[in-house]
């Protein structure tokens, strides 16, 4: 039981230390590996239609309209073996 309590306290200290560092540096939290874009994937969800945020960015010209092409429905065939 002592090992469990000691381990728990160490984890709490690490979490508090990370929180204090985050508060004082005021930096945005971000992953270190690149996330989904490191895998070459642009779409992070399986949405049927683009979200309002994406539509707004296209309307403002922040991103290209070609980003909306991935939502176009084409022939979707799945081979069942």
Protein Blocks (a to p, Z undefined) as FASTA:
>chain_A
ZZmmmmmmmmmmmmmmmmmmmmmnopacddfkopmmlnopabfbfcfbdcfklmmmmmno
pacfklmmmmpccddddddZZ
